[in-house]
C-alpha cells in the first residue's frame, strides 16, 4: 500500500501540492441509497410530501454540496467544477431490499486533482436532504452504500468499482 499523501514526513496533516500535476479532464461517479417505508417512497414519488418536491430539492442540495466540498473536507482543494449532475431512481421493495431511492452524482473538472470527494459529498448531502424532508413521516430511514463507482483522468488513470454489494 502506498503512503497516505495528506501527511508530511513528520506525520503532520497538510494539503497536497498539486502545482506540478497536469490539468486533465477528470470525472467521478458516486452512488448511494436511502431505505425507507413504502408509504414514504409513495409520498416522494407522488410529489405530495408536505415540504414539496423532495427529489428536486435534494438534486439542488447535491449540486450545491459538490461545489462546497472544500469548505467541508479540510484538505480538499477548491475546484472549478465544469459539470455536476445528480440523479435519482426509486425502487419498490425488491431482492430483499426495502423500498429505497438511489442517488448518483457525476462530477467533472479540468484540473490537477480529481473530483471523487465532490461526487461523494453530492450523494451524501442529497440523501441527507431526502431524510430531512421526510423525517416527519419516517425517522427510521437508513442511508447506506455511498461509494465511488468510477473515476477517470489524472496520473493514476481510471478506476471502476468491482462487484461490491450494489447500492
C-alpha positions as CSV (number, residue, x, y, z in Angstrom):
1,X,0.0,0.0,0.0
2,X,1.3,3.5,-0.9
3,X,1.8,6.1,1.8
4,X,-1.0,8.5,2.7
5,X,-0.5,11.7,0.7
6,X,-2.1,14.1,3.2
7,X,0.7,13.6,5.8
8,X,4.2,15.1,5.5
9,X,7.4,13.3,6.5
10,X,6.8,14.2,10.2
11,X,3.3,12.8,10.1
12,X,1.6,16.2,10.1
13,X,-1.5,16.8,8.1
14,X,-1.1,19.0,5.0
15,X,-2.8,19.9,1.8
16,X,-1.2,18.0,-1.1
17,X,0.8,20.3,-3.5
18,X,-0.8,19.7,-6.9
19,X,1.0,22.6,-8.7
20,X,3.2,20.3,-10.7
21,X,0.4,18.0,-11.8
22,X,-1.0,18.3,-15.3
23,X,-4.5,19.7,-15.8
24,X,-6.6,16.9,-17.3
25,X,-10.3,16.2,-17.8
26,X,-11.4,14.4,-14.6
27,X,-14.7,12.6,-13.9
28,X,-16.0,10.8,-10.9
29,X,-19.3,9.0,-10.4
30,X,-20.6,8.2,-6.9
31,X,-23.8,6.5,-5.7
32,X,-25.7,5.7,-2.5
33,X,-29.2,4.8,-1.3
34,X,-31.7,5.7,1.3
35,X,-34.0,3.0,2.5
36,X,-37.5,3.9,3.8
37,X,-41.0,2.8,4.4
38,X,-43.2,2.1,1.3
39,X,-45.5,4.9,2.3
40,X,-42.6,7.3,2.4
41,X,-41.5,6.3,-1.1
42,X,-45.1,6.7,-2.3
43,X,-45.1,10.3,-0.9
44,X,-41.8,11.1,-2.7
45,X,-43.0,9.6,-6.0
46,X,-46.3,11.4,-5.9
47,X,-44.7,14.8,-5.2
48,X,-47.2,15.3,-2.3
49,X,-44.7,15.5,0.6
50,X,-45.5,18.3,3.0
51,X,-42.2,20.1,2.2
52,X,-42.7,19.8,-1.6
53,X,-40.7,18.2,-4.4
54,X,-38.3,16.1,-2.4
55,X,-36.1,14.9,-5.2
56,X,-36.0,18.3,-6.8
57,X,-34.7,19.9,-3.6
58,X,-32.3,17.0,-3.0
59,X,-30.9,17.4,-6.5
60,X,-30.1,21.1,-5.9
61,X,-28.7,20.3,-2.5
62,X,-26.4,17.7,-4.0
63,X,-25.2,20.1,-6.7
64,X,-24.5,22.8,-4.1
65,X,-22.7,20.3,-1.9
66,X,-20.3,19.3,-4.7
67,X,-19.5,23.0,-5.2
68,X,-18.8,23.4,-1.4
69,X,-16.8,20.3,-0.8
70,X,-13.5,22.1,0.0
71,X,-15.4,24.1,2.7
72,X,-16.4,20.8,4.4
73,X,-13.4,18.5,3.9
74,X,-10.4,20.3,5.4
75,X,-7.7,19.1,2.9
76,X,-9.7,19.1,-0.3
77,X,-8.7,21.7,-2.9
78,X,-11.2,24.2,-4.1
79,X,-12.0,23.2,-7.7
80,X,-13.6,24.9,-10.7
81,X,-16.2,22.2,-11.5
82,X,-17.3,22.1,-15.1
83,X,-20.3,19.8,-14.5
84,X,-22.3,18.4,-11.7
85,X,-25.3,16.1,-12.4
86,X,-27.3,14.5,-9.6
87,X,-30.0,11.9,-10.4
88,X,-32.4,9.6,-8.6
89,X,-34.1,6.3,-9.2
90,X,-36.9,5.0,-6.9
91,X,-37.2,1.3,-6.2
92,X,-40.1,-0.6,-4.5
93,X,-39.1,-3.4,-2.2
94,X,-37.1,-5.9,-4.2
95,X,-34.5,-8.7,-3.9
96,X,-34.5,-8.5,-0.1
97,X,-34.1,-4.7,0.0
98,X,-36.7,-2.4,1.5
99,X,-38.1,0.4,-0.7
100,X,-35.4,2.9,-1.4
101,X,-34.1,5.8,-3.5
102,X,-30.7,5.5,-5.3
103,X,-28.8,8.7,-5.8
104,X,-26.0,9.0,-8.3
105,X,-23.7,12.0,-8.9
106,X,-21.4,12.7,-11.8
107,X,-18.8,15.5,-11.3
108,X,-16.3,16.8,-13.8
109,X,-13.5,19.3,-14.0
110,X,-10.4,20.1,-15.9
111,X,-7.6,20.4,-13.4
112,X,-4.7,18.9,-11.5
113,X,-6.7,16.8,-9.0
114,X,-9.7,14.5,-9.0
115,X,-13.3,15.0,-8.1
116,X,-14.1,11.9,-6.2
117,X,-14.7,13.8,-2.9
118,X,-17.1,16.2,-4.7
119,X,-19.1,13.3,-6.1
120,X,-19.3,11.6,-2.7
121,X,-20.3,14.8,-1.0
122,X,-23.0,15.4,-3.6
123,X,-24.5,12.0,-3.0
124,X,-24.3,12.2,0.8
125,X,-25.9,15.6,1.1
126,X,-28.6,14.7,-1.5
127,X,-29.5,11.7,0.6
128,X,-29.4,13.7,3.9
129,X,-31.8,16.2,2.2
130,X,-34.3,13.4,1.5
131,X,-34.0,12.3,5.1
132,X,-34.6,15.9,6.3
133,X,-37.6,16.4,4.1
134,X,-39.2,13.1,5.0
135,X,-38.2,12.6,8.7
136,X,-41.6,13.8,9.9
137,X,-43.2,10.6,8.4
138,X,-40.2,8.2,8.6
139,X,-37.5,8.6,11.2
140,X,-36.2,5.1,10.5
141,X,-34.7,5.8,7.1
142,X,-31.2,4.5,6.6
143,X,-28.5,5.8,4.3
144,X,-26.0,3.2,3.0
145,X,-23.8,2.1,0.2
146,X,-22.2,5.5,-0.5
147,X,-19.2,4.9,-2.7
148,X,-17.2,5.8,-5.8
149,X,-18.3,3.8,-8.8
150,X,-15.9,5.3,-11.3
151,X,-13.1,7.9,-11.6
152,X,-11.3,8.9,-14.8
153,X,-8.4,11.2,-15.6
154,X,-5.1,12.1,-14.0
155,X,-1.9,10.2,-13.5
156,X,-3.5,7.2,-11.8
157,X,-5.9,6.7,-14.8
158,X,-9.3,5.1,-14.4
159,X,-11.0,3.2,-11.6
160,X,-14.2,1.2,-11.8
161,X,-15.6,-0.4,-8.7
162,X,-15.8,-4.2,-8.8
163,X,-18.7,-6.2,-7.7
164,X,-19.0,-4.9,-4.2
165,X,-22.6,-5.1,-2.9
166,X,-24.7,-2.8,-5.0
167,X,-26.2,0.4,-3.7
